[in-house]
Amino acid sequence: MNLWVLILNYLKSRPLNTALNILLLALGIAMISILVVFNRQFQEKITSNSKGIDLVVGAKGSPMQLILCNIFHVDFPTGNIRLVEAERVARHRLVKRAIPLALGDNYRGFRIIGTSHDYADLYDAKLSQGSLWKEPMEVVIGSDVARALQLSLGSQFTSSHGLSDETHAHDEQQFVVKGILQKANNVVDNLILTGVESIWQVHAVHDETTSSEQSPVRDSSGSSLVPSVAQGDSSKEITAMLVQYRSAMGAIQLPRWVNSQSSLQAASPAFETARLFSILGVGVDILKGFAAVLVFISALSIFIALYNSLKERRYDLAIMRSMGASRTKVFISVLLEGTVLALAGAVVGIVLAHSVMAGISMFVQEARMAGISSLVFYPEEGLILAGSLLLGVVCSMLPAWQAYRIDISRVLAGA
């Protein structure tokens, strides 16, 4: 007699009960797996996307919003700042590098970021095709943008005003793709990069102050911040600026100095992301507690199902014993039945979790921009599987022991 065939037949004989036990456990496991995968990826993305950025300088408002918008590109700007004020920060003695950011447009949901070549260097972005932009209205696109929108070198498109694609299009200005970046597994994969001048040109076609003959603005490292604008030009604005400190003293002095300016705000990515983790941690702990309750209920359900089925199968088990099956074999059959149920619930739960993650990354723009993937597996999920097997063994121990102690003569005599 094949033990596995026997176990599967027992499970199939009670399809609704079996399906309910698997579903209950799968829901609990899925919730735990989603929390593990999402939390790990979220932390990794935050770490990789904020690496090398000591300070974000922008308009006054929410510091968290300033970080989310200008580093992770999942929120709206707090406003614009005057370029002349940004230049003053860039020339500060404690600033090693300042990278301008100009936001405001998108193409089919992907944000167009006006910046300098230093932004690509900050994320160590490498070109797979073409070259970086050299003139206004030339763009370099991330790998995910190229794949999702089927863009190639030389492709032309018009942007839409705002950060969602259901807005007015700037039909009079066309961008042209000059380069495509390699997959970097960070926020750059989902961005369209161009010069700050391109953003200005799109929003102010008749603005004549952006002349290539004007003298460049220099930051403290000697490179041009926005090369086409004369130093001190108060008519231009950018959204924010990413700052790297020259020394550790910058962390002490620079944020206070920036915040003392009338219209500028400095936000520390390290501080704000730590605060974000603490806020999210409360919700994650609550959901983990709810998932643990589901797992406990499913374990209890498996135990009750096995215990009740044992009463119905006492005669069958006695027949097995009379036909030569040992006590140990009967014990193992019941033990394996509970383990199979637990393992099936765990596998279904993990598959369900990654399916949900795939749906989130496909339909939720913020998750797509953050680079959340359903194809990433973590060692913790292996521990979840091992824990589920142990749970199945524990739930099956008492019913299996009852089966082990069955008195053949008494059961058959009572029949």
Stockholm file with secondary structure:
# STOCKHOLM 1.0

chainA/1-415         MNLWVLILNYLKSRPLNTALNILLLALGIAMISILVVFNRQFQEKITSNSKGIDLVVGAKGSPMQLILCNIFHVDFPTGNIRLVEAERVARHRLVKRAIPLALGDNYRGFRIIGTSHDYADLYDAKLSQGSLWKEPMEVVIGSDVARALQLSLGSQFTSSHGLSDETHAHDEQQFVVKGILQKANNVVDNLILTGVESIWQVHAVHDETTSSEQSPVRDSSGSSLVPSVAQGDSSKEITAMLVQYRSAMGAIQLPRWVNSQSSLQAASPAFETARLFSILGVGVDILKGFAAVLVFISALSIFIALYNSLKERRYDLAIMRSMGASRTKVFISVLLEGTVLALAGAVVGIVLAHSVMAGISMFVQEARMAGISSLVFYPEEGLILAGSLLLGVVCSMLPAWQAYRIDISRVLAGA
#=GR chainA/1-415 SS CCHHHHHHHHHHTSHHHHHHHHHHHHHHHHHHHHHHHHHHHHHHHHHHHHTTCCEEEEESSCHHHHHIIIIICCSCCCCCEEHHHHHHHHTSTTEEEEEEEEEEEEETTEEEEEECHHHHHHTTCCEEEECCCCSTTEEEECHHHHHHHTCCTTCEECCEESSSSSSCBCTTCCEEEEEEECCCSSGGGGCEEEEHHHHHHHHCTTCCCCCTTSCCCBCTTSSBSSTTSCTTCTTCEESEEEEEESSTHHHHHHHHHHHTSSSEEEECHHHHHHHHHHHHHHHHHHHHHHHHHHHHHHHHHHHHHHHHHHHHTHHHHHHHHHTTCCHHHHHHHHHHHHHHHHHHHHHHHHHHHHHHHHHHHHHCHHHHHHTCCSSCCCHHHHHHHHHHHHHHHHHHHHHHHHHHTCCHHHHHHHC
#=GC SS_cons         CCHHHHHHHHHHTSHHHHHHHHHHHHHHHHHHHHHHHHHHHHHHHHHHHHTTCCEEEEESSCHHHHHIIIIICCSCCCCCEEHHHHHHHHTSTTEEEEEEEEEEEEETTEEEEEECHHHHHHTTCCEEEECCCCSTTEEEECHHHHHHHTCCTTCEECCEESSSSSSCBCTTCCEEEEEEECCCSSGGGGCEEEEHHHHHHHHCTTCCCCCTTSCCCBCTTSSBSSTTSCTTCTTCEESEEEEEESSTHHHHHHHHHHHTSSSEEEECHHHHHHHHHHHHHHHHHHHHHHHHHHHHHHHHHHHHHHHHHHHHTHHHHHHHHHTTCCHHHHHHHHHHHHHHHHHHHHHHHHHHHHHHHHHHHHHCHHHHHHTCCSSCCCHHHHHHHHHHHHHHHHHHHHHHHHHHTCCHHHHHHHC
//
